[in-house]
């Protein structure tokens, strides 16, 4: 124990041993001691010496410490001391005083060397992963810190070992679920190092539900108002998503973009933001940009852009954009973020065009941003961000391009408000070269790949000074070029002119129409100027080459061949090609070609635009070939161009046809949806009717049960005024009906007696006729006809008598039934035996009714089945019926049209007939009017009727 007290700094006798000797003795004690307490004390002593004597402890004790980790796992305390000692040896996180004393390079080398020794045996890393699984705080926390330090020193090697280790990454993911915040937060730092530049591990971590856990932590910590833990989580999310298309798609499909919206909710008072909040919000904006970066695949970027619009994230960003009191760096990053969210997405671009700043009167956000861009007092980084936003708004947005250019045209200029076009013109011709460059590039983007707008911009006229006639915008740009302004201004104007004239022969003609332009360009190219002017020379060569390549030979003095001869004489073809190559060889050109966002270290480096570098790359080789081509080759090329134009026209025509077919398909789909909905409604109606039938059946069964109960009740209580469910009111009605039938019976009996008397008279008359027939032969022929008529009348009367007798017998039977019902209906008539007979009779009737009802229920079920079959057949014929309906409607319309035509023809014929009748009357020919004819016909009918009555 005296030895340990000496090591730990306690009083001891004799000379003090050196650090290396002490460490050696401690290592021997760790290796040779059999008692766990002695080994634990020795390891604790090594831990205390490991920071001061890092090199010695690392060299002498590392092997013993690893052995302790392997053999003494049952004791968490000694394991914790060993892990802490290894962390102090391997880690480069020294104290500030030690950092001042030692060079950083030496420190980095030392930590890297010890890490290389530790991971040389892959089992050591696997052992460390096993220790990290322990729940004991004194083991898990130092294990996490040690593994993090190993990843910092030798990241790729340790990543590969963890990747091949069974469930290696999954073990580490459990750290995010630890309830102890210290371990959870250090686990986030560990995963940061683990996921750096390793797509395979990034995918595993993402599919281990990392997004859900990290977003939960950010929400628990207060989103942007949280502390450094939020910052660490955001950095880990960036590692998982940046340049990893699989994880980006998983993030979008998991609806995690919607959970980002609350991050950007800011209040009205935005003063006094903490540095941590600014950092957090900056990282949150960068995370949004990772999802919509122009370097991502277009499909993935577009889907993320749409999701951000639908969940309201873009609207939230625009709110920050127009808010007051937002720090400048956050505002700049927000502008860059909005730029990439709307870039190439028509829906988002349209929304951004509708955003207004909260000013009085309200101004479009685009106008407010352009004001900042052309204001030389604004920060340079902010002006670059606004330019990028304007470029992204116009990227693949012909609608937005047209709106910007329309603000420059004479018919749409509003003198009461500042427009985007006026701001661009103001910046184009201001004294600030940076404003000149930004305005020229912005206007060039308004013309990008849009030949129609290039032609419309030729109409723009500018008033240069009072009393002088207005000049065109194209002419004013060339005038400023010839005045020898700053290099940055001239580069911007030349880029605008090259974009304007490319692929627009009319603009080339307008440019060449000014006789001073071509001599100015040839003079600039031919001179031998310094390095600063070489860039301007290259752009002048490009502009002259565009004037040759897109020349339609409409100006006799500036035909292609003559311009080529001019270059040959004044410049030389080789010299011209060399000057043209100055552009692509420039260092600033290479930087601008890397990414769309304009990022420059200083305003002096702001020379090239990303889209312009694409144009140069496209035209440089074409112009070089055009310079060396002969006139015959030019003619052939013209023919090829015409053929290509014809081909493009054919392609455009077919595209139009395909578009129309797509519209027809959409209409047919809508009709199918309508018919499907109608079919569903019919099915619902049938289902409802079936349910109603079932309800009626249930009600009927219930009434039958109640009727049976009421019958039993009436049999047990004879003093009541009910009998078999028949009320007294019903009995009185039956009596009245009985009286009516009796009256009818008596009336029919009287009619029968009258008929009998008539029959008797006829019989007597027939006998008299028979006697007269024997006595008188002369009157036989005259009375024969009368006799036949009488016989016919007799037969008719007999048939009537038979019908009357059948009716009388029927009425007599009904009378008997009603008398029986009357007797049974009256509760005061009859005795108990009669009642019993009546009850038995009623029970028989009830049984018969029950049988009839059962048969009816069976018939209803069969009807239900038939209705189902009918529904199936009707659903299959709905489409056919709809088609027939449309055909019938067409036929009805055609028939209506034909009827209208016939009516017109009839009217014309009536007019002609009336005219002919008038002419006949004039000629003295008697003509009967239709009214006279109808009255004559009516008179004839009346006379015929009178004659029949007389007969």
PyMOL commands that set and color helices and strands:
alter all, ss='L'
color gray80, all
select helices_A, chain A and resi 2-7+19-32+36-49+54-71+76-90+96-101+104-119+122-132+137-153+155-164+168-177+181-194+199-207+210-220+223-225+228-241+245-253+258-264+275-291+298-310+313-322+328-342+346-354+365-373+380-394+398-406+410-412+420-428+433-447+451-457+473-482+487-501+505-513+515-526+531-549+556-558+560-570+573-585+587-592+603-605+610-628+631-716+728-775+780-825+832-922+930-950
alter helices_A, ss='H'
color red, helices_A
select strands_A, chain A and resi 356-357+363-364+461-462+471-472
alter strands_A, ss='S'
color yellow, strands_A
deselect
rebuild
show_as cartoon
